[in-house]
Amino acid sequence: MSPRPGMPHQVVATRLIVALSNACPDGLHVVAEPAVQLSPDTEFVPDIAVVREDQIGGMKCTSPPLLAVEVRSPSTALIDLNRKKTAYERFGVLAYWIMVPDPADPGLIAFELHDGRYEEKGRAAGDTVFSAARPFAVKIVPAHLVAGLPSA
């Protein structure tokens, strides 16, 4: 079990939830920290997920979310890029984003599922705009998500 993330991590996650929610079409929902049951013995809790309306209602998400987002912490960087990415890929999560919440060098890495494998769809750093098409059209600017946060 990882230690609870600090408040800067939570601020970035909240700002990203707001940005996603503002662009989210009817029939989809942006959810903070949902339990995602990948198998009988594997459960992850991404920082953010986008799910279909029919996935809302249970205690856990038992079918693949359309998007899983991890706001990277120094202690989970390798897990997010390796173990979680591989597990979400096998489970069929259509898009997986890793947000790097470093105020000095913020970034976002986006992967999308193609033929059962994740391909890097894009990267954005600082003031660069990331324009997503999946699971819906949204523009994310990493620097906006960390604005005003203290450097570590």
C-alpha positions in Angstrom: 0.0 0.0 0.0 1.3 3.4 -1.0 1.3 6.3 1.4 -1.5 8.8 0.8 -0.6 11.5 -1.7 0.1 15.0 -0.5 -2.0 18.0 -1.1 -0.2 19.2 -4.3 -1.0 15.8 -5.9 -4.6 16.2 -4.8 -4.8 19.7 -6.2 -3.5 18.5 -9.6 -5.9 15.6 -9.6 -8.9 17.9 -8.7 -7.9 20.4 -11.5 -7.7 17.6 -14.0 -11.1 16.2 -12.8 -12.6 19.7 -13.4 -11.1 20.0 -16.9 -12.3 16.5 -17.8 -15.8 17.1 -16.3 -16.2 20.4 -18.2 -15.7 18.5 -21.5 -17.4 15.3 -20.6 -20.4 14.4 -22.8 -23.7 13.0 -21.6 -23.6 9.3 -20.8 -20.0 9.4 -19.5 -18.8 10.2 -16.0 -15.5 11.4 -14.5 -14.9 9.6 -11.2 -12.2 10.3 -8.6 -10.4 7.3 -7.2 -12.7 4.5 -8.2 -11.9 0.9 -7.4 -11.2 -0.9 -10.6 -11.4 -4.7 -10.4 -9.1 -6.1 -13.1 -9.2 -9.7 -11.9 -10.3 -11.7 -8.9 -7.0 -10.8 -7.2 -6.1 -7.5 -8.7 -7.7 -4.1 -7.9 -6.3 -0.7 -8.7 -7.5 2.7 -7.7 -6.6 5.2 -10.4 -6.6 8.8 -9.4 -9.2 9.5 -12.1 -11.3 7.3 -14.4 -13.9 8.0 -17.1 -16.7 5.5 -17.2 -19.9 4.9 -19.1 -23.2 5.6 -17.3 -23.9 1.8 -17.2 -20.7 1.3 -15.1 -22.0 3.6 -12.3 -23.8 1.9 -9.5 -21.7 -0.8 -8.1 -19.0 -0.7 -5.5 -16.3 -1.4 -8.1 -15.7 -0.9 -11.8 -15.6 -4.4 -13.1 -15.4 -3.6 -16.8 -12.7 -1.4 -18.4 -13.0 2.3 -17.9 -12.7 4.4 -21.0 -9.8 6.3 -19.4 -7.6 5.7 -16.4 -5.4 8.6 -15.1 -2.5 8.3 -12.6 -1.1 11.5 -11.1 2.5 10.4 -10.7 4.2 10.4 -7.3 7.9 9.8 -7.0 7.3 6.6 -5.1 4.9 5.2 -7.9 6.6 6.4 -11.1 7.9 3.0 -12.2 4.7 1.2 -11.1 2.6 3.6 -13.1 4.7 3.3 -16.3 5.2 -0.5 -16.0 2.9 -2.6 -13.9 -0.2 -0.5 -14.0 0.2 0.3 -17.7 0.5 -3.4 -18.6 -2.4 -4.4 -16.4 -4.7 -1.7 -17.8 -3.6 -2.7 -21.3 -4.5 -6.3 -20.7 -7.8 -5.3 -19.1 -8.8 -3.3 -22.1 -8.8 0.3 -20.7 -9.0 2.4 -23.9 -6.8 5.3 -22.8 -4.3 5.6 -20.0 -2.7 9.0 -19.0 0.1 9.7 -16.6 0.2 13.2 -15.3 3.6 14.4 -14.0 2.7 17.1 -11.3 6.2 18.7 -11.0 5.6 22.5 -10.8 9.0 23.0 -12.4 8.4 20.5 -15.3 4.8 19.4 -15.5 3.8 16.9 -18.2 1.3 14.5 -19.5 1.9 11.2 -21.3 -1.1 9.6 -23.1 -1.5 6.1 -24.3 -4.3 4.6 -26.4 -5.2 1.0 -27.0 -4.7 -0.1 -30.6 -5.0 -3.8 -31.5 -4.7 -4.8 -27.9 -1.5 -2.8 -27.2 -0.9 0.7 -25.8 0.7 3.1 -28.2 1.9 6.5 -27.0 -0.6 9.0 -28.4 1.0 12.1 -27.2 3.0 14.1 -24.7 2.7 17.6 -23.5 5.0 19.5 -21.2 4.7 22.9 -19.6 2.5 25.3 -21.6 2.1 22.8 -24.5 -1.5 21.9 -25.2 -2.4 18.2 -25.3 -5.5 17.6 -27.4 -7.2 14.3 -26.6 -9.8 12.7 -28.8 -10.4 9.7 -26.5 -12.5 9.1 -24.6 -13.8 12.6 -25.8 -12.4 15.8 -27.1 -10.6 17.8 -24.4 -7.5 20.1 -24.2 -5.2 19.8 -21.2 -2.3 22.2 -20.5 0.0 20.6 -17.8 1.3 24.0 -16.6 -2.3 25.1 -15.8 -2.7 22.0 -13.5 0.3 22.9 -11.4 -0.1 26.7 -11.4 0.6 28.3 -8.0 1.9 25.1 -6.4 5.2 25.2 -4.5 8.2 23.4 -6.0 9.4 20.4 -4.1 
